[in-house]
Amino acid sequence: MKKLIGLTAIVLLLSISMSAQGKQRGGANSDSDLSIEQRVALQTKRMTLNLDLDANQQKEVEQMLLKSANENDQLRDEFRQKKQSGNLTADEKYAFENNRLEKQAAHKAEMKKILNKDQFVKWESTMMNRSKNKDAKGTKGNNSQRQFKNKG
């Protein structure tokens, strides 16, 4: 009887921990099952709350994010197809990464036009924190120290 209770407790604990891990890895909180428009709308609302955007800024940010999200999805699909087919050369990898960085710079410049100075500083700080959090979790981020580490 004691073994049965102990075994039940272990099974219960394992199922709870697996459920929690699923949520952390993109389970119930994941945006992957949302449409691009829904993700952009949520992102705009988060930015509105965080940066106190006015109605005009909200509209401009949402339009910019929607355009950017559509372009990014298209480029990401193109990159994945080439990578899976095995036809991705070093020059193509360089071109994709260069294009991504150019779009990132253009996105930053557009945000600078839309936001006032204080909002932009806060937005930039938030973006830097997101990048640091990605690096800390072990996912790819923009950590130049890791990318250009001296091998000598």
N, C-alpha and C positions, 0 to 999 in steps of 0.2 A: 504494500500500500504506500509506504514511504517512497519507494522507487517511482511509483506511478505519479505521485504528487511532484516529486523532484523533476521527473522527465517532462511533465506538463509545464512546470515553471520555466524550464530551459527552452522548450519549444515556444512558449509565449514570449519570452524575452528575445529570442532570435527573430521571431516574426515582427516584433515591434521595431527592433533595430534595423531590419531590412527595409521596413516601411519608411522609416526616417531617412535612411540613406537614399532611397528612391526619390524622395522629395527634394533632398539636397542636390541630387544630380539632375534635376530637371523634371521631376515628377509632376506633382500638382501645381507647382509654382512656375512651371516652364512656359515660355512664350512661344515655343516651337509650334504649337497647334493653333496659334492665332494667325489671322491673315496679316499681310503687311500693313494694311490700313489700321487694323486694330492695334498692332504693336506700336505704330507711329502715334496713334491717338493716346495710348497709355503713356508713351514716352513724353509726349507734349504735356500731358497733365502733370506728370512727375516734375518736369522742368518748370511748369507754371507754379507749382507749389514750392519748389525749391528756390526759384529765382524771382518770384513775384512778377511774372510776365503780365503785361496788359493784353487786351483783346487783340490789338493789331499785331503785337509781337507773337502771340499764340498762333495767329493765322500764318504769319511769315515762317515761323519755326516749323509748324506742321507741314507746310508746303515744301520747305527745304528738306525736312527729314523724309518725307514721302518720296521725293525725287531721288534722294541719296539711297534710301532703302531699296528702291526698285533697281537702281544701277548696281548696287552692291550685290543683290541677289543674282542678277544676270551675270556679273563678273565671277562671282563665286561658283555658279553652275558651270560656266565656261572653264574655269580653272580646274574644277573637279573632274570634268569630262576629259580634259587633256591629261590630267595626272593619272586617271584610271586607265586610259588607253596606253599609257607609257610613252607618249609622244611629246613629253614636256622637256624641252632642252633648257640648259642653264640660261641662255639668252631670254627665253620665254618666261622663266621664273623671275629673272631680273626685271623684265618688262611689266609683269603682273605686280611685283612688289613696288616698283617705281610708280606705276599708275595708282596703286593704293595710297602711297604716301602723298602723291600730288592731290588726290581727292581729299585726303585728310587735311592738307594745308588749305585747300579751297573751302572746305567745310568750316575750318577755324576762322578763315577770313570772313565768310558769310555770317557766322555767329557774331563776330566782332561788329559787323554792320547793324545787325538786328538788336543786339543787347546794348544797354548802357554800360559805362565803365565798371561800375560796381558789380553788375550782373555778370559781365564777362569775366572779371577776376574770380568770382565765385564759381562760375561754370568751369573755368580752366582748372581751378583747384580741385573741383569734383572729378574732372576727367583725369587728372594726375593721380588722385587717390584710387580711382577705378583701375588705372594701369598698375599701380603698386599692388593692389589687392589681387589682380590676375597673376602677377609675378609671384606673390607669396603663396598662392594656391597651386603653383606649378604649371599654370597654363601659359600659353604663348602671350607675351606682352611686349611692350616696347622698352625693353631693358637694354640700353646700349652697352652697358658694361658686359653683359653676357654675350651679346652679339659680336663685339669687337675685342674679346678678351685676348690679351697678348699670350701667344703660345710659346714664347721664348723664355 
